[in-house]
Amino acid sequence: MAKTASPDLFLLIRSLSKHEKGYIRTYAFGKRQDDPKFMRLFTAIERLREYDETALLKSETYIRQLPRMKMYLYERILDALDNYYSVRNAQLEVRKVLNRITILFEKGLYDACIRQLPKAKELASRYEFFGQWMEAISWERTLMLEKQLVENFAKVEAEERLVITRLEELAACNVVYDQINKLYSESIWIRSEADHRKYKTALNAPVMRRPDAGMGVLARVLRYKARAKYYSALDERKRYLEVSRRAVELFDSDPAFTNQHLLAYIKALNNLIATLGENDRFQEFDRALEKLRSIPDRFPAGNSEKMRSMIRMRVLLREFYQNLYLREYDKAGELTETIEERLQKDRHLISAVHAVIFQYALSYIHFINGDYRKSLRWINAILNLKPLPVNRLFQGYARVLGIILHFELGDVDMLQSLVPSALRFFDKRPDVYPLERMFIHQLWRKVVRASSDMERKKRLQELGSMIRKSYNPNDNRIMEYFDFLSWIDSRVRNVPFAEALREKRPVRR
């Protein structure tokens, strides 16, 4: 059967949501005589699992000019989508008005242009579409020159200065956030005074010291995000929670604005949910999670398939992490298969940073639940990643957990090559915790080589004592990624690792 690569029309129809299809059927297919043919072509393509033009021609024998009809149908769908989103997306609506002004100006209809301007400026200023706002002002200046309305120039210039100020503020906040984000991607927490100085230098920018009053919403959100990453890197969870909550409150206070910047809201809400879990604020966690889950019902912009998929993924992962916070490891394990499927299907919706974090979380929960082979599969996936900064960080954790996995599996031959390789890896990295290097070295030198089970337990106890003596507050973060002491305790007492974790820090809702 003859097949072609999936064409644009087929991919476009496959990407449509249920709501979009309903609108297209109403908008794109009116009462014109040829509409039934296009409607049937739309339905026929919609039913295809993969593009097969031979099958399409067989099912629709009436089609004589398929290439022309496909092209025409494609344009009509795009036209319908343009109209569908313009009434839901203020930025597209502003663009439509500015296009109208361009057309009217070319026809010399300057008064009609002037009547269109207030709507464009109102929407652009209301929702902080600064580029379009400047474009509208530029049109206003041009039209004033054409109409010789020089008495209004001062007002236009004042508005222009306001937009420039807002743009400069937003640009400056973006620079600070990018600097903080770069530092955070290199190491997700501050390990040294040198690291701290880098963060402080970025956060001491003049724009970070300005009062909130008079600043745009997007600029304030960026400031909150930058500070949130800083407090996260410092492990100051209460302050991280405070600024994350303020960012979400800022969006919640203006639903119309939020609808136009929904992706930023989803990210802010996702960060808030994460830090609520870290602070054991589970009632508020549940409320915030429900708020995330209900976004498609609360905001028109949340009804696209991309947004729904993104929200589903984040809700699922937050539910997974909630189970980890609550030490409900069986429940977390039940979610792993669904998460793995989603990670594969929606990988393009997840940042590289979050993807590797999720991979490590999956390997860790499989380890906790005693499924060492599945855990090892995810460890190997991390080790095969490109050497990006955050990947190198988690490749360090993966090497440690991988060595423990092979120890649990009794793969002494593998350990003979893995341990020296891991130590060489750590020697090249200045940001490694001494705890990581010491644990691996002592596990191999003393524990693995023990001649009996009794001797092995004794040496594990000695290793635990070494960790406790050398322990400092900076080690709290590495212990979150693998609790060495609880694992040693589980091995010495012959109890499941999950039980040792629960005993160490019971969690109450």
C-alpha positions as CSV (number, residue, x, y, z in Angstrom):
1,M,0.0,0.0,0.0
2,A,1.4,3.3,-1.1
3,K,2.1,5.7,1.8
4,T,3.7,9.1,2.1
5,A,5.3,10.9,5.0
6,S,2.6,12.5,7.2
7,P,1.7,15.8,5.5
8,D,1.0,19.0,7.3
9,L,-2.8,18.7,6.9
10,F,-2.8,15.2,8.6
11,L,-0.6,16.4,11.4
12,L,-2.7,19.6,11.9
13,I,-5.9,17.6,12.2
14,R,-4.4,15.1,14.6
15,S,-3.2,18.0,16.8
16,L,-6.7,19.4,17.2
17,S,-8.6,19.2,20.5
18,K,-12.2,18.2,20.8
19,H,-13.2,21.8,21.4
20,E,-11.2,23.0,18.4
21,K,-12.7,20.3,16.1
22,G,-16.2,21.4,17.2
23,Y,-15.5,25.0,16.4
24,I,-13.9,24.2,13.0
25,R,-17.0,22.2,12.0
26,T,-19.1,25.2,12.8
27,Y,-16.9,28.0,11.5
28,A,-15.0,26.5,8.6
29,F,-17.9,24.6,7.0
30,G,-20.8,27.0,6.2
31,K,-23.5,26.9,3.7
32,R,-21.4,27.0,0.5
33,Q,-22.1,24.4,-2.0
34,D,-18.7,22.6,-1.9
35,D,-18.6,22.5,2.0
36,P,-19.9,18.9,2.3
37,K,-16.9,17.6,0.3
38,F,-14.5,19.4,2.5
39,M,-16.3,18.2,5.6
40,R,-16.1,14.6,4.4
41,L,-12.4,15.0,3.6
42,F,-11.8,16.4,7.1
43,T,-13.6,13.5,8.7
44,A,-11.8,10.9,6.5
45,I,-8.4,12.3,7.4
46,E,-9.4,12.5,11.1
47,R,-10.1,8.8,11.1
48,L,-6.7,7.8,9.7
49,R,-4.2,6.5,12.2
50,E,-1.3,7.3,9.9
51,Y,-1.4,9.1,6.6
52,D,-2.3,6.8,3.7
53,E,-3.4,8.6,0.6
54,T,-4.2,5.4,-1.3
55,A,-6.7,4.4,1.3
56,L,-8.1,7.9,1.4
57,L,-8.7,7.9,-2.3
58,K,-10.4,4.5,-2.1
59,S,-12.8,5.7,0.6
60,E,-13.6,8.9,-1.1
61,T,-14.0,8.2,-4.7
62,Y,-15.6,11.5,-5.4
63,I,-12.3,13.3,-4.9
64,R,-10.9,14.4,-8.2
65,Q,-8.6,17.2,-7.1
66,L,-7.2,16.0,-3.9
67,P,-4.0,18.1,-3.8
68,R,-6.0,21.3,-4.3
69,M,-8.7,20.3,-1.8
70,K,-6.1,19.4,0.9
71,M,-4.4,22.8,0.4
72,Y,-7.8,24.6,0.6
73,L,-8.9,22.6,3.7
74,Y,-5.6,23.3,5.4
75,E,-6.0,27.1,4.9
76,R,-9.7,27.0,6.1
77,I,-8.7,25.1,9.3
78,L,-5.9,27.7,10.0
79,D,-8.4,30.5,9.4
80,A,-10.8,28.9,11.8
81,L,-8.1,28.4,14.4
82,D,-7.0,32.0,14.0
83,N,-10.5,33.2,14.8
84,Y,-10.9,30.6,17.6
85,Y,-7.8,31.8,19.4
86,S,-8.2,35.5,18.7
87,V,-11.3,35.7,20.9
88,R,-9.5,33.8,23.7
89,N,-5.9,35.1,23.3
90,A,-5.6,38.9,23.7
91,Q,-2.2,38.9,22.1
92,L,-3.7,37.5,18.9
93,E,-6.6,40.0,19.2
94,V,-4.1,42.9,19.4
95,R,-2.3,41.5,16.3
96,K,-5.6,41.4,14.4
97,V,-6.3,45.0,15.3
98,L,-2.8,46.2,14.3
99,N,-3.2,44.3,11.0
100,R,-6.5,46.1,10.4
101,I,-4.8,49.4,11.1
102,T,-2.1,48.5,8.5
103,I,-4.8,47.8,5.9
104,L,-6.9,50.9,6.6
105,F,-3.7,53.1,6.5
106,E,-2.8,51.7,3.1
107,K,-6.3,52.8,1.9
108,G,-5.8,56.3,3.4
109,L,-8.6,55.8,5.9
110,Y,-6.7,57.6,8.8
111,D,-9.8,58.3,10.9
112,A,-10.8,54.7,10.8
113,C,-7.2,53.8,11.9
114,I,-7.4,56.2,14.8
115,R,-10.7,54.6,16.0
116,Q,-9.0,51.2,16.1
117,L,-6.0,52.4,18.2
118,P,-7.6,52.6,21.6
119,K,-8.5,48.9,21.6
120,A,-5.0,47.8,20.6
121,K,-3.4,50.0,23.2
122,E,-5.8,49.0,26.0
123,L,-5.3,45.3,25.4
124,A,-1.5,45.6,25.0
125,S,-1.1,47.7,28.1
126,R,-3.6,45.6,30.2
127,Y,-1.7,42.3,29.5
128,E,1.8,43.7,29.2
129,F,2.4,42.9,25.5
130,F,5.1,45.6,25.3
131,G,6.2,45.0,21.8
132,Q,2.6,45.4,20.5
133,W,2.1,48.4,22.8
134,M,5.1,50.1,21.2
135,E,3.8,49.2,17.8
136,A,0.4,50.8,18.6
137,I,2.2,54.0,19.9
138,S,4.3,54.1,16.7
139,W,1.1,54.0,14.6
140,E,-0.4,56.7,16.8
141,R,2.6,58.9,16.1
142,T,2.4,58.3,12.4
143,L,-1.3,59.0,12.3
144,M,-0.8,62.3,14.2
145,L,1.7,63.4,11.7
146,E,-0.6,62.6,8.8
147,K,-3.5,64.4,10.6
148,Q,-1.3,67.2,11.9
149,L,-2.4,66.6,15.5
150,V,0.8,67.9,17.0
151,E,-0.9,69.1,20.2
152,N,-1.1,65.4,21.4
153,F,2.6,64.6,20.9
154,A,3.4,65.2,24.6
155,K,0.9,62.6,25.7
156,V,2.2,60.0,23.2
157,E,5.8,60.7,24.2
158,A,5.0,60.2,27.9
159,E,3.3,56.9,27.2
160,E,6.2,55.8,25.1
161,R,8.6,56.6,28.0
162,L,6.4,54.5,30.3
163,V,6.6,51.5,27.9
164,I,10.3,51.9,27.6
165,T,10.7,51.9,31.4
166,R,8.6,48.8,31.8
167,L,10.5,47.1,29.0
168,E,13.8,48.0,30.6
169,E,12.6,46.7,34.0
170,L,11.4,43.4,32.5
171,A,14.7,43.0,30.5
172,A,16.7,43.7,33.7
173,C,14.6,41.1,35.6
174,N,15.1,38.6,32.8
175,V,18.9,39.1,33.0
176,V,18.9,38.5,36.7
177,Y,16.7,35.4,36.4
178,D,18.8,34.0,33.6
179,Q,22.0,34.4,35.8
180,I,20.3,32.7,38.8
181,N,18.9,30.0,36.6
182,K,22.3,29.3,35.1
183,L,23.9,29.0,38.6
184,Y,21.0,26.8,39.6
185,S,21.4,24.5,36.6
186,E,25.1,24.0,37.4
187,S,24.3,23.0,40.9
188,I,20.9,23.0,42.4
189,W,22.2,24.1,45.8
190,I,24.9,26.4,47.2
191,R,27.8,24.4,48.5
192,S,30.4,27.1,49.1
193,E,30.9,30.7,49.9
194,A,32.1,31.2,46.3
195,D,28.7,29.9,45.1
196,H,26.9,32.2,47.5
197,R,28.8,35.3,46.2
198,K,27.8,34.5,42.6
199,Y,24.1,34.4,43.6
200,K,24.4,37.6,45.8
201,T,26.1,39.5,42.9
202,A,23.1,38.7,40.6
203,L,20.5,39.5,43.3
204,N,22.1,42.8,44.1
205,A,21.1,44.3,40.7
206,P,19.3,47.6,41.1
207,V,16.1,46.2,39.6
208,M,15.9,43.7,42.5
209,R,15.8,46.5,45.1
210,R,13.0,48.5,43.5
211,P,9.6,48.6,45.4
212,D,6.9,46.5,43.9
213,A,4.6,49.5,43.5
214,G,4.8,50.8,39.9
215,M,6.4,47.6,38.5
216,G,4.7,45.4,36.0
217,V,3.3,42.0,36.9
218,L,5.7,40.0,34.8
219,A,8.7,41.8,36.2
220,R,7.6,41.1,39.7
221,V,7.0,37.4,38.9
222,L,10.5,37.1,37.6
223,R,11.9,38.7,40.8
224,Y,10.0,36.2,42.9
225,K,11.2,33.3,40.7
226,A,14.8,34.4,41.0
227,R,14.6,34.7,44.8
228,A,12.8,31.4,45.0
229,K,15.7,29.6,43.2
230,Y,18.1,31.3,45.5
231,Y,16.3,30.2,48.6
232,S,15.9,26.7,47.2
233,A,19.7,26.6,46.5
234,L,20.3,27.7,50.1
235,D,17.8,25.2,51.4
236,E,15.9,28.0,53.2
237,R,12.6,26.3,52.7
238,K,10.3,28.7,54.6
239,R,11.6,31.7,52.6
240,Y,11.3,29.6,49.4
241,L,7.7,28.9,50.3
242,E,7.0,32.6,51.1
243,V,8.2,34.0,47.7
244,S,6.6,31.1,45.8
245,R,3.3,31.7,47.4
246,R,3.5,35.5,46.6
247,A,4.1,34.7,42.9
248,V,1.0,32.5,42.8
249,E,-1.1,35.1,44.7
250,L,-0.1,37.7,42.2
251,F,-1.5,35.6,39.4
252,D,-4.6,34.6,41.4
253,S,-5.5,38.2,42.0
254,D,-6.1,38.8,38.2
255,P,-7.5,35.7,36.4
256,A,-7.9,37.6,33.1
257,F,-4.2,38.5,33.1
258,T,-3.3,34.9,34.2
259,N,-5.2,33.5,31.2
260,Q,-2.9,35.5,28.9
261,H,0.2,34.2,30.6
262,L,-1.0,30.8,31.6
263,L,2.4,29.0,31.2
264,A,4.1,31.3,33.7
265,Y,1.2,30.6,36.1
266,I,1.5,26.8,35.7
267,K,5.2,27.0,36.5
268,A,4.7,29.3,39.5
269,L,2.0,27.0,40.9
270,N,4.1,23.9,40.3
271,N,7.0,25.5,42.2
272,L,4.6,26.3,45.1
273,I,3.3,22.8,45.3
274,A,6.9,21.4,45.4
275,T,7.9,23.6,48.3
276,L,4.7,22.9,50.2
277,G,5.6,19.3,50.1
278,E,9.1,20.0,51.2
279,N,7.7,22.0,54.2
280,D,5.2,19.2,55.1
281,R,2.2,21.6,54.4
282,F,0.0,18.9,53.0
283,Q,-3.4,20.4,53.4
284,E,-2.3,23.5,51.5
285,F,-0.4,21.1,49.1
286,D,-3.8,19.3,48.3
287,R,-5.5,22.7,47.7
288,A,-2.7,23.9,45.4
289,L,-2.7,20.6,43.6
290,E,-6.4,20.8,43.0
291,K,-5.9,24.4,41.7
292,L,-3.4,23.0,39.2
293,R,-5.7,20.2,38.2
294,S,-8.6,22.6,37.6
295,I,-6.8,25.0,35.3
296,P,-8.5,23.8,32.1
297,D,-11.9,24.4,33.7
298,R,-10.9,27.9,35.0
299,F,-9.0,29.3,32.1
300,P,-9.9,29.2,28.4
301,A,-6.2,29.1,27.4
302,G,-5.8,25.9,29.4
303,N,-8.0,23.9,27.0
304,S,-5.4,23.2,24.4
305,E,-4.2,19.6,24.2
306,K,-0.6,20.9,24.9
307,M,-1.7,22.6,28.0
308,R,-3.8,19.7,29.2
309,S,-0.9,17.3,28.6
310,M,1.5,19.6,30.5
311,I,-0.9,19.9,33.4
312,R,-1.6,16.1,33.5
313,M,2.1,15.4,33.7
314,R,2.8,17.9,36.5
315,V,-0.2,16.7,38.5
316,L,0.9,13.1,38.2
317,L,4.5,13.9,39.2
318,R,3.4,16.1,42.2
319,E,1.1,13.2,43.3
320,F,4.2,10.9,43.1
321,Y,6.3,13.3,45.1
322,Q,3.6,13.7,47.7
323,N,3.7,9.9,48.3
324,L,7.5,10.2,48.7
325,Y,7.1,13.1,51.2
326,L,4.5,11.0,53.2
327,R,6.7,7.9,53.0
328,E,3.9,6.1,51.2
329,Y,6.3,4.2,49.0
330,D,3.8,1.6,47.9
331,K,1.5,4.3,46.5
332,A,4.5,6.0,44.8
333,G,5.4,2.6,43.2
334,E,1.9,2.2,41.8
335,L,2.4,5.4,39.9
336,T,5.7,4.6,38.3
337,E,4.4,2.8,35.3
338,T,2.1,5.7,34.4
339,I,4.9,8.2,35.0
340,E,7.3,6.3,32.8
341,E,4.8,6.3,30.0
342,R,4.2,10.0,30.4
343,L,7.9,10.8,30.5
344,Q,8.2,9.0,27.1
345,K,5.1,10.5,25.6
346,D,5.4,14.1,26.9
347,R,9.2,14.4,27.1
348,H,9.0,17.5,24.9
349,L,6.9,19.3,27.6
350,I,9.5,18.7,30.3
351,S,12.7,20.7,30.8
352,A,16.0,18.8,30.7
353,V,16.5,19.7,34.4
354,H,13.2,18.3,35.5
355,A,13.5,15.2,33.3
356,V,16.7,14.0,34.9
357,I,15.3,14.8,38.4
358,F,12.2,12.6,37.6
359,Q,14.5,9.8,36.3
360,Y,16.4,9.8,39.5
361,A,13.2,9.8,41.6
362,L,12.0,6.8,39.6
363,S,15.2,4.9,40.2
364,Y,15.1,5.8,43.9
365,I,11.5,4.7,44.5
366,H,12.3,1.4,42.7
367,F,15.3,1.0,45.0
368,I,13.2,1.7,48.1
369,N,10.7,-0.8,47.1
370,G,13.4,-3.5,46.4
371,D,13.1,-3.6,42.6
372,Y,16.8,-3.3,41.9
373,R,16.7,-4.2,38.2
374,K,14.2,-1.4,37.4
375,S,16.1,1.0,39.5
376,L,19.3,0.1,37.7
377,R,17.6,0.7,34.3
378,W,16.9,4.3,35.2
379,I,20.4,4.8,36.7
380,N,21.9,3.7,33.4
381,A,19.5,6.1,31.5
382,I,20.9,9.0,33.6
383,L,24.5,7.9,33.0
384,N,24.0,7.8,29.3
385,L,22.8,11.5,29.2
386,K,24.8,14.3,27.6
387,P,27.2,15.9,30.0
388,L,25.1,19.0,30.8
389,P,25.7,20.7,34.2
390,V,22.6,19.3,35.9
391,N,23.1,15.9,34.2
392,R,26.7,15.7,35.7
393,L,25.2,16.5,39.1
394,F,22.7,13.7,38.9
395,Q,25.2,11.4,37.2
396,G,27.1,11.7,40.5
397,Y,24.1,10.6,42.5
398,A,23.5,7.9,39.9
399,R,27.0,6.5,40.3
400,V,26.6,6.3,44.0
401,L,23.2,4.6,43.8
402,G,24.4,2.3,41.0
403,I,27.3,1.1,43.2
404,I,24.8,0.4,46.1
405,L,22.6,-1.4,43.7
406,H,25.4,-3.7,42.5
407,F,26.3,-4.2,46.1
408,E,22.7,-5.3,46.9
409,L,22.8,-7.6,43.8
410,G,26.1,-9.1,44.8
411,D,27.8,-8.0,41.6
412,V,31.4,-7.8,43.0
413,D,32.9,-8.0,39.6
414,M,31.0,-5.0,38.4
415,L,32.0,-3.1,41.6
416,Q,35.7,-3.7,40.7
417,S,35.3,-1.4,37.7
418,L,32.5,0.9,38.9
419,V,34.2,2.1,42.1
420,P,37.4,3.3,40.6
421,S,35.5,4.9,37.7
422,A,33.2,6.7,40.2
423,L,36.1,8.0,42.2
424,R,37.8,9.3,39.1
425,F,34.6,11.0,38.2
426,F,34.3,12.7,41.6
427,D,38.0,13.8,41.5
428,K,37.3,15.9,38.4
429,R,34.3,17.7,40.1
430,P,34.9,20.4,42.7
431,D,31.2,20.5,43.7
432,V,31.1,16.9,45.0
433,Y,30.2,16.4,48.6
434,P,33.1,14.7,50.7
435,L,30.4,12.4,52.0
436,E,29.8,10.9,48.6
437,R,33.5,10.2,48.0
438,M,34.0,8.9,51.5
439,F,31.0,6.6,51.4
440,I,32.0,4.9,48.1
441,H,35.7,4.5,49.2
442,Q,34.8,3.0,52.5
443,L,32.0,0.8,51.2
444,W,34.5,-0.8,48.7
445,R,37.5,-0.8,50.9
446,K,35.9,-2.3,54.0
447,V,32.3,-3.4,53.6
448,V,32.4,-5.2,50.2
449,R,35.6,-7.1,51.1
450,A,34.3,-8.3,54.5
451,S,34.7,-12.1,54.8
452,S,31.4,-12.8,56.7
453,D,28.0,-11.3,57.2
454,M,28.8,-10.5,60.8
455,E,32.0,-8.6,59.8
456,R,30.0,-6.8,57.0
457,K,27.5,-5.5,59.6
458,K,30.3,-4.4,61.9
459,R,32.0,-2.5,59.1
460,L,28.7,-0.9,58.1
461,Q,28.2,0.3,61.6
462,E,31.7,1.7,61.5
463,L,30.9,3.5,58.2
464,G,27.7,4.9,59.8
465,S,29.8,6.3,62.7
466,M,32.2,7.9,60.3
467,I,29.3,9.6,58.4
468,R,27.8,10.9,61.7
469,K,31.2,12.3,62.9
470,S,31.9,14.1,59.6
471,Y,28.3,15.2,59.1
472,N,27.5,18.9,58.6
473,P,24.4,20.9,57.7
474,N,25.4,21.0,54.0
475,D,25.0,17.3,53.9
476,N,21.3,17.5,54.4
477,R,20.6,18.0,50.7
478,I,22.7,15.0,49.5
479,M,20.9,12.8,52.2
480,E,17.6,13.7,50.5
481,Y,18.8,12.1,47.3
482,F,20.1,9.0,49.1
483,D,19.8,8.5,52.9
484,F,23.0,6.7,53.6
485,L,22.4,6.3,57.3
486,S,18.9,4.8,56.9
487,W,20.3,2.4,54.3
488,I,23.1,1.3,56.6
489,D,20.6,0.9,59.4
490,S,18.4,-1.3,57.3
491,R,21.3,-3.5,56.4
492,V,22.5,-3.8,59.9
493,R,19.1,-4.6,61.3
494,N,17.9,-6.7,58.3
495,V,14.8,-4.6,57.8
496,P,13.5,-3.1,54.5
497,F,15.0,0.2,53.5
498,A,11.4,1.7,53.4
499,E,10.8,0.7,57.0
500,A,14.1,2.3,58.1
501,L,13.1,5.6,56.3
502,R,9.7,5.7,57.9
503,E,11.1,5.1,61.4
504,K,13.7,7.9,61.0
505,R,11.1,10.6,60.3
506,P,7.4,9.7,60.5
507,V,5.2,12.2,58.7
508,R,1.8,13.3,59.7
509,R,-0.7,15.2,57.6
